[in-house]
């Protein structure tokens, strides 16, 4: 069984994510193989909040070039977590 810290790699702090916080939605970088149930349990365990909904998006890596070599950054998974009414994650600014 995976630990909660292995599933949730970190919170994503972007301008879009800051706007979504007003709607009680938070963005997280999660393990590619994690499903919605595992993500829900991990968020509830780490942040001690109640989750109402989890949406996931597979983000494709970007193609990069260094001189003559063409490469690609790795693919990753993003989770959009909606909390129940009255719940809040304290984000230090």
C-alpha atoms as a printed R data frame, in Angstrom:
   type eleno elety resid chain resno       x      y       z
1  ATOM     1    CA   UNK     A     1   0.000  0.000   0.000
2  ATOM     2    CA   UNK     A     2   1.242  3.483  -0.887
3  ATOM     3    CA   UNK     A     3   1.710  6.170   1.733
4  ATOM     4    CA   UNK     A     4  -0.167  9.457   1.406
5  ATOM     5    CA   UNK     A     5   3.093 11.346   0.830
6  ATOM     6    CA   UNK     A     6   3.919  9.031  -2.101
7  ATOM     7    CA   UNK     A     7   0.584  9.791  -3.783
8  ATOM     8    CA   UNK     A     8   0.454 13.566  -3.287
9  ATOM     9    CA   UNK     A     9   3.733 15.096  -4.415
10 ATOM    10    CA   UNK     A    10   2.815 18.706  -3.715
11 ATOM    11    CA   UNK     A    11   0.422 21.587  -4.162
12 ATOM    12    CA   UNK     A    12   0.542 23.512  -7.430
13 ATOM    13    CA   UNK     A    13   0.730 27.271  -6.888
14 ATOM    14    CA   UNK     A    14  -0.257 29.079 -10.081
15 ATOM    15    CA   UNK     A    15  -2.393 32.078 -10.953
16 ATOM    16    CA   UNK     A    16  -5.171 29.792 -12.164
17 ATOM    17    CA   UNK     A    17  -4.951 27.787  -8.958
18 ATOM    18    CA   UNK     A    18  -5.205 30.946  -6.846
19 ATOM    19    CA   UNK     A    19  -8.390 31.923  -8.660
20 ATOM    20    CA   UNK     A    20  -9.829 28.423  -8.119
21 ATOM    21    CA   UNK     A    21  -9.212 28.649  -4.354
22 ATOM    22    CA   UNK     A    22 -12.122 31.096  -4.129
23 ATOM    23    CA   UNK     A    23 -14.372 28.243  -5.341
24 ATOM    24    CA   UNK     A    24 -12.842 25.897  -2.703
25 ATOM    25    CA   UNK     A    25 -10.800 23.995  -5.326
26 ATOM    26    CA   UNK     A    26  -7.123 23.165  -4.960
27 ATOM    27    CA   UNK     A    27  -4.550 21.851  -7.468
28 ATOM    28    CA   UNK     A    28  -2.141 19.044  -6.607
29 ATOM    29    CA   UNK     A    29   0.691 17.253  -8.399
30 ATOM    30    CA   UNK     A    30   0.016 13.538  -7.835
31 ATOM    31    CA   UNK     A    31   1.504 10.161  -8.741
32 ATOM    32    CA   UNK     A    32   0.689  9.064 -12.300
33 ATOM    33    CA   UNK     A    33  -0.628  5.676 -11.195
34 ATOM    34    CA   UNK     A    34  -2.873  6.996  -8.392
35 ATOM    35    CA   UNK     A    35  -6.632  6.813  -8.829
36 ATOM    36    CA   UNK     A    36  -9.281  9.219  -7.512
37 ATOM    37    CA   UNK     A    37 -10.056  7.155  -4.405
38 ATOM    38    CA   UNK     A    38  -6.385  7.021  -3.377
39 ATOM    39    CA   UNK     A    39  -6.008 10.759  -4.006
40 ATOM    40    CA   UNK     A    40  -9.107 11.525  -1.886
41 ATOM    41    CA   UNK     A    41  -7.834  9.438   1.047
42 ATOM    42    CA   UNK     A    42  -4.333 10.945   0.823
43 ATOM    43    CA   UNK     A    43  -5.611 14.552   0.816
44 ATOM    44    CA   UNK     A    44  -7.935 13.854   3.754
45 ATOM    45    CA   UNK     A    45  -5.088 12.194   5.664
46 ATOM    46    CA   UNK     A    46  -2.451 14.882   5.026
47 ATOM    47    CA   UNK     A    47  -4.547 18.052   5.341
48 ATOM    48    CA   UNK     A    48  -7.289 16.792   7.750
49 ATOM    49    CA   UNK     A    49 -10.145 18.047   5.529
50 ATOM    50    CA   UNK     A    50 -13.212 16.463   3.886
51 ATOM    51    CA   UNK     A    51 -13.069 16.119   0.091
52 ATOM    52    CA   UNK     A    52 -16.276 16.266  -1.935
53 ATOM    53    CA   UNK     A    53 -14.891 15.723  -5.451
54 ATOM    54    CA   UNK     A    54 -11.648 14.792  -7.237
55 ATOM    55    CA   UNK     A    55 -10.960 15.440 -10.921
56 ATOM    56    CA   UNK     A    56  -7.744 14.301 -12.583
57 ATOM    57    CA   UNK     A    57  -5.905 15.426 -15.707
58 ATOM    58    CA   UNK     A    58  -2.928 13.752 -17.388
59 ATOM    59    CA   UNK     A    59  -0.553 16.534 -18.420
60 ATOM    60    CA   UNK     A    60   1.715 15.820 -21.357
61 ATOM    61    CA   UNK     A    61   5.368 16.708 -21.112
62 ATOM    62    CA   UNK     A    62   6.686 19.479 -23.309
63 ATOM    63    CA   UNK     A    63   9.229 18.888 -26.028
64 ATOM    64    CA   UNK     A    64  12.511 20.606 -25.280
65 ATOM    65    CA   UNK     A    65  15.677 21.121 -27.244
66 ATOM    66    CA   UNK     A    66  19.236 21.600 -26.021
67 ATOM    67    CA   UNK     A    67  21.542 22.466 -28.914
68 ATOM    68    CA   UNK     A    68  21.153 19.552 -31.335
69 ATOM    69    CA   UNK     A    69  19.470 17.083 -29.004
70 ATOM    70    CA   UNK     A    70  15.684 16.980 -28.929
71 ATOM    71    CA   UNK     A    71  14.055 15.638 -25.776
72 ATOM    72    CA   UNK     A    72  10.890 15.759 -23.740
73 ATOM    73    CA   UNK     A    73   9.970 16.543 -20.153
74 ATOM    74    CA   UNK     A    74   8.108 13.750 -18.345
75 ATOM    75    CA   UNK     A    75   4.327 13.390 -18.342
76 ATOM    76    CA   UNK     A    76   2.625 14.108 -15.004
77 ATOM    77    CA   UNK     A    77  -0.789 13.977 -13.376
78 ATOM    78    CA   UNK     A    78  -2.721 16.896 -11.902
79 ATOM    79    CA   UNK     A    79  -5.621 16.560  -9.473
80 ATOM    80    CA   UNK     A    80  -8.273 19.234  -8.950
81 ATOM    81    CA   UNK     A    81  -9.686 18.646  -5.463
82 ATOM    82    CA   UNK     A    82 -12.955 20.248  -4.349
83 ATOM    83    CA   UNK     A    83 -13.485 20.473  -0.603
84 ATOM    84    CA   UNK     A    84 -16.814 20.330   1.230
85 ATOM    85    CA   UNK     A    85 -18.464 23.534   2.463
86 ATOM    86    CA   UNK     A    86 -16.687 25.038   5.457
87 ATOM    87    CA   UNK     A    87 -13.440 23.123   4.793
88 ATOM    88    CA   UNK     A    88 -10.240 24.989   3.962
89 ATOM    89    CA   UNK     A    89  -6.559 24.220   3.422
90 ATOM    90    CA   UNK     A    90  -4.305 26.826   5.025
91 ATOM    91    CA   UNK     A    91  -1.902 27.988   2.319
92 ATOM    92    CA   UNK     A    92   0.979 30.166   3.469
93 ATOM    93    CA   UNK     A    93   1.387 33.073   1.070
